[in-house]
Amino acid sequence: MIVGIDLGTTNSLIGAMDSGFPLLFADESGSRLTPSAVWWPVGGSPVVGREALAHRDEVLLSVKRLIGRQTTVGGSGVSPEEVSARILEKLKADAERSLGISVERAVITVPAYFNDSQRAATKRAGEMAGFIVERLLAEPTAAALAYGLDKLGEKSKVAVYDLGGGTFDISILELSGGVFNVLSTNGDTQLGGDDFDAAIAAAFDISRLEARQLKEQSTADHQPSEIADVCRPIIERTRGLCLRSLHDANLAVDDLDEVILVGGSTRMPLVREFVRDLFQREPNTSQHPDEAVAVGAVIQAGILDGTVQNVTLLDVTPLSLGIETFGGLMNVLIPRNTTIPCKAGEMFTNAAVNQTSMRISVLQGEREMAKDNWKLGEFEIPFTPAARGQARVGVQFEIDASGLLHVLVRDVATAADTKVEIVSAVEVTDEAVEKMLADSLEHAFEDMDDRQFAEACLKADEMLPAVEAALAQLGGEAAPEECEAIAAAVEKVRRAKEVRSLQKLKSALNELDKLTEPLAARLVEAVMEGRL
Amino acid sequence: MTDYFAVLGLPRRPGLEETVLQETYLRLAAAWHPDAAGGDLEKFRELQEARQTLLDPASRLRHLLALEGFIKPSDGSFQPSAELFLEVAGALDFVKKVSAKMLAAQSAIARASLSAECVQAGKRLGRVAQRVAERRADLRGQIAAIDAEWGKSSASSLEKIAAEWHFLSRWDEEIQEKRFLLENQPLADLRR
């Protein structure tokens, strides 16, 4: 028996296949949703779930956003993995109570856009909780399984828009004869319901909890416009990711048969409106926003233990994998959206006589420069002593079905394979991070005012001629009050530059920027329509 | 050398329908995926390589030629049409310059003042994309003609087609990427 688990930012769920159907288990209070909350008193044993929420000021929440990125949660001294492990232990106990037997093997879902560090940390959390983690499964893919299980005979192309408590994923799949083939995926592992709460809390000067209640109340019918104004820019951040995913899948909006919504945040009318507008159709809300991912995890567990047949999942790696090469560039070995499991090989030769080793940095990401990508870590290639260019070592990069990287080193002369450990880049101590931060801040203060003034002047030099030109082109259409207001703001910018006041220049530029935004939009519109 | 046509159970010929390839691939992927009963990781990986190789006409034709024992001509023997090359390179260079200006712009109005250039860049990209697509359609026709005569005709022209297709693919990839960025980034944000 293998269980399926959705380890969510806000809530977590567990289930297993039961007589051919996916079944989710309830906790002792009868709820299938367990809050991903842990209260861990110093020297005491941790309390998980609903009870933990009562300890308002000390409860650890949303640790999923930290997993694989930080070594400790806030000032608690415990790692995100440890906290997640406690949540998984609780789910394990709930499942065992429901089933009446002990469970050891599990499928755990992760955001599709999780990198190797975040996935590896999630797997470690599962192991700390006493599970054998059979598979990490991408959340939108899991949701697609839940959606498609009763449509195995059909052929279709679907997008899954998954906006949860802390993460966003978009995946595009081709469903054909029981094969769930992921064509592309994209996302942001730091974008979700938490961000709406934070933005609402900041805008109305209320607590996060109150903000969340306000958000959920307004979900019932329509969103008050003040809340919508705060949330819209956050939702807009998903637009580019959706378009990129479509582009990567080589599909247009019209090629899709369904756009499936999952994740608690897709209950927001504003999100549904956004999806309707972007994908030009009514989104499919047939899946339970909080449960679809867990149901998919259970189905994948069923595929692995043989209780679900004739279903195959072809998932992809979300991020390009590569190594750092000369000039600080990233050399891609496995491009993003490659079907997993997969592998790629690279040959390395010694650059000097009797060189004993070479350090390789492993990267994930889409940017050209190595430093702009996520560094997974480093490993060392050993060379046998030889003349320059004579020692040759092949390195194999394998990404398994869970999206986890394994590196094998093969000495060409001896044909011996060794598995190498990548030393994680995350495991730098907190003190080291703090020092780095302090250093950069200290440095920044030295010449900040001068530099900021120079930068503001550059912005002024860029804006003034652009405003003048736009007014010359479109001034006839603008209301006299608008022209006067802009002219006044332009004058303020000029004066602030003359008196060399950074504060005045910044505020004048901000004012001019705001005032000319409608003018800018009209200018773009006019050019697009061919009127200019 | 592995015969990727045989891996997919497809005839060893120059022409290949993309939909046939994809359907065959999905059927076999379901059988060889390590999660399936009787699955096989090595065969699954080989299948991925086979699909990758046969999907792109350039690598497919080269693979076919290698299987048929034709000697590979030295690299660099192919020169793409200078006229098309200059047009593509010119358009990409223009887009690069506009994008750099766009990226440096710090205000909405400065970005908006670049919209005419952006529109022009988009049009130039559209034109070269069109020309590349036409040339590709032309080559597809040539492949189909050779495919119809396959077995009788000589395969010598296939290497030239493969080489040209390779150039066109790389250009197209860059053109499409630049178009995507141009259409979906700064100006679209300003209009909203």
Contacts between the chains, C-beta under 8 A, distances in Angstrom:
chain1	res1	chain2	res2	distance
A	174	B	26	7.9
A	176	B	23	7.6
A	176	B	26	5.4
A	177	B	26	7.0
A	177	B	27	7.4
A	177	B	30	7.5
A	178	B	30	6.6
A	179	B	26	4.7
A	179	B	27	8.0
A	179	B	29	6.6
A	179	B	30	5.0
A	181	B	26	6.2
A	181	B	29	7.6
A	236	B	192	7.8
A	240	B	184	6.3
A	240	B	185	7.5
A	243	B	180	7.5
A	243	B	184	5.0
A	244	B	180	7.6
A	244	B	184	8.0
A	247	B	176	7.7
A	247	B	180	5.0
A	303	B	35	5.5
A	304	B	35	6.2
A	306	B	37	6.9
A	309	B	37	7.7
A	312	B	29	6.7
A	312	B	30	4.1
A	312	B	33	5.1
A	312	B	35	6.8
A	312	B	36	6.1
A	313	B	33	7.7
A	313	B	35	7.0
A	314	B	26	7.9
A	314	B	29	5.8
A	314	B	33	7.0
A	339	B	29	7.9
A	339	B	48	5.9
A	341	B	34	6.6
A	341	B	41	6.4
A	341	B	44	7.0
A	341	B	45	7.2
A	342	B	45	6.8
A	342	B	48	6.2
A	343	B	45	6.4
A	401	B	34	6.4
A	401	B	35	7.0
A	458	B	106	7.5
A	459	B	106	4.6
A	459	B	107	6.4
A	462	B	105	6.5
A	462	B	106	6.1
A	462	B	107	6.6
A	462	B	110	4.7
A	463	B	106	7.8
A	463	B	107	4.9
A	463	B	109	5.9
A	463	B	110	5.9
A	466	B	107	7.2
A	466	B	109	4.6
A	466	B	110	4.5
A	466	B	112	7.4
A	466	B	113	4.2
A	467	B	109	5.4
A	469	B	113	5.9
A	470	B	109	5.9
A	470	B	112	6.7
A	470	B	113	6.3
A	509	B	107	7.7
A	512	B	107	7.8
A	513	B	107	5.1
A	513	B	108	6.4
A	513	B	109	7.5
A	516	B	107	7.3
A	516	B	108	6.4
A	516	B	109	4.2
A	517	B	108	4.9
A	517	B	109	7.8
A	519	B	109	6.4
A	519	B	112	7.5
A	520	B	107	8.0
A	520	B	108	3.9
A	520	B	109	4.7
A	520	B	111	6.9
A	520	B	112	3.6
A	520	B	190	5.5
A	521	B	108	7.7
A	521	B	112	7.4
A	521	B	190	5.6
A	521	B	191	6.0
A	523	B	109	7.7
A	523	B	112	4.2
A	523	B	113	7.0
A	523	B	115	6.3
A	524	B	112	5.1
A	524	B	115	4.7
A	524	B	187	5.5
A	524	B	190	4.9
A	524	B	191	5.3
A	525	B	191	6.3
A	527	B	115	4.2
A	527	B	116	5.1
A	527	B	119	5.7
A	528	B	115	7.1
A	528	B	119	6.7
A	528	B	187	7.8
A	528	B	191	7.4
A	532	B	116	6.6
